[in-house]
Amino acid sequence: MTGTAARRESQRERLIDAAERAIAEKGLAGLKARELAREIGCSLGAIYNLVADMDELILRVGSRTLARLDAALSAAPKPAASQAEAVEALVAVALAYSAFARENLRLWRVLFEHRMAEGAVMPDWAVSEQMTLFRHILGPLRLLAPERDEEERNLLGRTLFSAVHGVVAIGLEEKLVAVPRRALDRQIEELVRLACRGLAAGA
Amino acid sequence: MTGTAARRESQRERLIDAAERAIAEKGLAGLKARELAREIGCSLGAIYNLVADMDELILRVGSRTLARLDAALSAAPKPAASQAEAVEALVAVALAYSAFARENLRLWRVLFEHRMAEGAVMPDWAVSEQMTLFRHILGPLRLLAPERDEEERNLLGRTLFSAVHGVVAIGLEEKLVAVPRRALDRQIEELVRLACRGLAAGA
């Protein structure tokens, strides 16, 4: 890397740092290009030498959030060797997902709330980062639904992820009475166990 | 009602109409008090004689959305008399929920995306309107989980609603590849049947 490229890369990292802090503190609405420029000591226009647009900046922050989520989910379960262990692994992953969401509430919300500018398409690197997280579910599902082909199992994995996500998202919303952590954990665990029992009963 | 009160009420309805149209077309970000005032022919300040603040206006629009959702869910299932019918009723309610969300995408999203101004609390009437919709789930659940007490069944109802909501919300999101209607319906139906089979197996 030349000196110029290295300087640019380091300024880009500082821009992403600043955006990450702003989102963590104030959510997406708190992300102002002008304030970020001031914070990293460049002009407003110079930001767009570092990222193509605000969409890319938000996706770069999301990329870090996904990497930390991936690490949190990886820490949760031991590899499962039996169906019973696979159920426990799915419960553990779901609870780890919920804990991560609670502890990173605004950054986690942005993963779902951010919509690309009209007509813009999410870049491949961002899509593939999201997809790689499904392995935490698909591993145990291979044991729990061995009769399904890969496409069906992928769809089932997406369904279960979305279902757990829904319980977490509504449970953490302060709009209705927010659910206390222990009650939310019970809901999540019950949902996963119900679905797993349903899988076993239907097999 | 005096003439003045009737005029005020009719202007309030027109304000809510205008806000509803704006949200349906452009989402929450498209809701501008100034434009609404222009549309109903009053001054910006006069809006706040009709509603306390924008939060109230958004909740009033949400109230209409919930009433239409309630009607859509009521049209879906026949009353269930057996456990098998209760499963079909839950599947029908879940699919009706998904269809409503798809057909009222922006208005439906606002029910969940809108957050009250910092420190403000959702008024009781709005909370109780949301709660009344749970009867569509709790009726069938009484047949499917008769051994649970009411509190446990309410929590289970909330869990199942949140799970279906999650599948619908992520399925309708254009961010990842949006799921075609038939595939989404399959996901929803599978989730509900899995949970019901899990309930039956665990009883």
Chai-1 contact restraints between the chains, C-beta under 6 A:
chainA,res_idxA,chainB,res_idxB,connection_type,confidence,min_distance_angstrom,max_distance_angstrom,comment,restraint_id
A,T159,B,V167,contact,1.0,0.0,6.0,A-B,restraint_1
A,T159,B,Q187,contact,1.0,0.0,6.0,A-B,restraint_2
A,T159,B,L191,contact,1.0,0.0,6.0,A-B,restraint_3
A,S162,B,G166,contact,1.0,0.0,6.0,A-B,restraint_4
A,S162,B,V167,contact,1.0,0.0,6.0,A-B,restraint_5
A,S162,B,I170,contact,1.0,0.0,6.0,A-B,restraint_6
A,A163,B,A163,contact,1.0,0.0,6.0,A-B,restraint_7
A,A163,B,G166,contact,1.0,0.0,6.0,A-B,restraint_8
A,A163,B,V167,contact,1.0,0.0,6.0,A-B,restraint_9
A,A163,B,L191,contact,1.0,0.0,6.0,A-B,restraint_10
A,H165,B,G166,contact,1.0,0.0,6.0,A-B,restraint_11
A,G166,B,S162,contact,1.0,0.0,6.0,A-B,restraint_12
A,G166,B,A163,contact,1.0,0.0,6.0,A-B,restraint_13
A,G166,B,H165,contact,1.0,0.0,6.0,A-B,restraint_14
A,G166,B,G166,contact,1.0,0.0,6.0,A-B,restraint_15
A,V167,B,T159,contact,1.0,0.0,6.0,A-B,restraint_16
A,V167,B,S162,contact,1.0,0.0,6.0,A-B,restraint_17
A,V167,B,A163,contact,1.0,0.0,6.0,A-B,restraint_18
A,I170,B,S162,contact,1.0,0.0,6.0,A-B,restraint_19
A,Q187,B,T159,contact,1.0,0.0,6.0,A-B,restraint_20
A,L191,B,T159,contact,1.0,0.0,6.0,A-B,restraint_21
A,L191,B,A163,contact,1.0,0.0,6.0,A-B,restraint_22
A,L194,B,A195,contact,1.0,0.0,6.0,A-B,restraint_23
A,L194,B,G198,contact,1.0,0.0,6.0,A-B,restraint_24
A,A195,B,L194,contact,1.0,0.0,6.0,A-B,restraint_25
A,R197,B,G198,contact,1.0,0.0,6.0,A-B,restraint_26
A,R197,B,A201,contact,1.0,0.0,6.0,A-B,restraint_27
A,R197,B,G202,contact,1.0,0.0,6.0,A-B,restraint_28
A,G198,B,L194,contact,1.0,0.0,6.0,A-B,restraint_29
A,G198,B,R197,contact,1.0,0.0,6.0,A-B,restraint_30
A,G198,B,G198,contact,1.0,0.0,6.0,A-B,restraint_31
A,A201,B,R197,contact,1.0,0.0,6.0,A-B,restraint_32
A,A201,B,A201,contact,1.0,0.0,6.0,A-B,restraint_33
A,G202,B,R197,contact,1.0,0.0,6.0,A-B,restraint_34
